[in-house]
Amino acid sequence: MTAPAALPDLGAYRRFVVAFSGGKDSLATLLHLLSLGVPAHAIELHHHDVDGHRPTFMDWPCPPAYVRAIAQHFGIALYVSWREGGFARELRRDDAPTAPIAFATPTGIGRAGGNGSAGTRGLFPQTSTDLRVRWCSPALKIDVLAAAIRNQPRFLDGRTLVITGERRESSSRARYAKLEPHRTSILVAGDVVGAAHAEIFLPGLAYRSRRDPARSSFRCIRPDVRTGKAERYTWCPSRLHTSLSGTRP
């Protein structure tokens, strides 16, 4: 069994930014962070709306309400960000700059970018570790979060740890660095200010069945459409294509 990765000194950080899709990896990451004693008020969930606040094109229609319910349940701040026009606009981009980025802040909506050189996309993302061809990750997630951090002066006040959850059984992701400077890190008066990036590697057996991962289940929180309140449900990946499981724990 692989020994757990050494954790960074959590006491050295003022805030913890969790890239939060609402999927099992990011949910397990959040629960792990809370189990380590990080207070909820120090955590921020950053959710990237890959469809750019437009009608559903690539994502499921449920994540916005789902991630809000989780944030409300734990009392954690939630910030949504997106590239204007989302996946569909970037896919159809023809001799035009990549669209601007919008991001929620404590006081409103910020915007950045949109003034780059013209280019053409026209191809779906490829299954590859090369982010130049698997463009959905940088264009709709990685660059979006970086823009949100760079364009908010509050991130200059103390250190930030940006956290993503990765499954070690993925051979390519297992090679990721466990802790590294985030792309937004800068030096101020000789000290690193901005953000570091930590990969929390998730042991697959903690939430997946060795026999049949598609039929394993785990408990999660989703909004009750009748009351608007968060309730716990048992969720089974094999039933995702129809609906979230309504089996109550």
C-alpha positions, 0 to 999 in steps of 0.5 A: 500500500502506498504511504499517504503523501505528506501534507503541507503546513496547513497553518501557513495558509490563510485561505483554502481554495477548493476547485469544486465540480461537485463530483466525487473527487472534489467532494472527497477532497472537501470532506478530507480537508474538513476532517483535517480540522480546517475551519469552514470559514477558511475554505472557498469552493470555486465552481466553474460553470463550463457552459458559461451561464448559458443553456446546458450544452456539455454539463449536467443541468443539476450541478449549480443547485447541487454545489450551492446546497453543499456549500450551504450545508457546510457553511462554506463560501461558494464562488462561481466562475465561467468563460463567457459563452462557455464550451459552445462558444470556444468550440465555435471560435473562428478567427476571434480571441478567446472569450472573457472570463467572469467570476464571482467576488465577495462584492459582485462579478469581476471580469478579465481577458477577452483581448488576446490574439485571434484564433480558431478552435473548431475541434472537440477536446481530444483524449490526451494529457496534452492540454493544447489539444485537451483544451477544455481543462485550461480554457474552461477551468484552469485559466478561469480560476487563475484569472479569478485569483489574479484579479482580486487584490484580496488574494494578496492578503496572506497565503492561499492553498489551491487544492484539487483532488486526484485519483492516484490510480490514474497513471498520468495524474499520479505523476503530478507534483503533490505541492507546487507554486500555483501559476498565480504565485508572486513575490512581495517583499521577498515572501511568496504571496498568492497561492500554492497548489496542492494535489490531494491524492484520493485512494480509490478504494475509499469510495469505489468498489474493487469489484464494480466501481459503477455499482458502488455508492456513497452518500452525498448531499443534494437539494430537495427541489420541494423545500430548497434544503440540502438533504443526504442521499445515497448516490450510485454512479450507474444511475447517473444517466437517469437521475440521482438516486432517491434512496434515502440513507 
